[in-house]
Amino acid sequence: QVQLVESGGGLVQPGGALRLSCAASGSIFSIYFWSWYRQAPGKQRELVATITTGGSAIYADSVKGRFTISRDNAKNTVHLRMNSLKPEDTAVYYCNADVQSATVIPTTGNYWGQGTQVTVSS
């Protein structure tokens, strides 16, 4: 089994910055894709950013130029640096990972963290 735990959320003023982190633990051989999603009240969950094993990243148009996703393969962690935050960035942020297990018969599964609240308000 694999667990994802996020950290780094909180309250920040418009124009401020936050850094979210997500650490994976458990029976892990390799993590293919890491992603960050967010869900604002009354809205559907949306993809914010994805990063591949090799470090290639894609971003939602709404966060391009402001957010940066990065990963540390040795530590099985992913980060989301969020700059120039806006009130519309307020949401619960979730990390997501495609993981190959380190079991005798390897399996690939998709896992979610529990979410961390980001509130952008003056």
N, C-alpha and C positions, 0 to 999 in steps of 0.2 A: 504494500500500500504506500501511497505517496501523499504527503501533506504539503500544502502551500500556505505560508503565513506572511501577510502583508504588514508593513509598518510605515510610519512617516506621514500619515494624514493629519489634518488639523484645520484650524481657522487661520486664514491669511487675508490681508487687505488686498484690494484690487491693485494690480501691478506687482505684487509680491511673488515669491517663489517657494516651492516645496520640492522635496525629493522623496519619492515613494520607493520602497524596496520590497522585494518578495523573495523569500528563501524557500527552497524545496528540500524536503528531507524524506527519507525512506529508502526503499529499494530502487535506486536509480542507476541505470547504466549510462543513459544519455538523454539530454533534453533537446528536442528538435526546435520547435517553435516556442517562443515566449510571446505572450501578448498582454496588453492592458486593455480592459474594457471599462466603461463607466455607465452608470444608470442614475439619471436625475429623477426626482419625484414626478410620477405621472408619465414618464417617458420610457421607451424601450431601451434595453441595454445596447450600447453601441461600441464598436471597435475604435480604440484610440490609437494604438500603435502595435506593430508586430516586428520581431527581430528573429532572423534565422540563426542557425548554428554558426554560419560564417560571418555574422554581424551585419548583414543587409537588413535595412529597416524600411518600413512603410508607415505612413501616418495618415490619419484623417485630415481632411482639408482644414477643418476648424482648429487644428493644433499645430499645423506645419509652421516651422520657424520659431515656435515657442516651446515645444516639448521635445525632449531627447530620450530615446530608449537605449539602454545599454545592458550588457550581460557580462557576468563573470562565470565562465564555464567551470573553472576549478572549484568555485564555491557554490555552484548551482543556485545562483541568484540573478535577479533582474532588477533594474532600477528604472525609474521614470523621473527625469528632471523636468520640472514644470516651471517655466518663467513667464513673466508678464501675464499673470493669472487674471482672469475676468470672472465676473459673477456667474456667467453662463457655464463656467467650468465646474461649478458646484455640483457634486454628485458623489455617489459611492463608487470607488474605484476598485476593480477586481483584477487580479493577475490570473493568467491562464497558461497552462503548459501542456505540450505534447511530450510524453515521457516514455522512453523505452526502459522497461524494468530490468534489473540485474538479477533475474531469477533463472533457474535452470532452463525453463522454457520461456524465453523472453516474450513479453507482450508489450503492446503500445497502448497507452491510455491517455485520456484528456482529463485534466484536473483543474479545479478552481480554488482560489483562496476564499477567505470568508468576507473580504471586502474591508475597505478603510474609507472613512468619510473625509471628504475634502470640501470645505466651505470657504467661499471667497466672498467676503462682505466687509464693508466699512463700519 
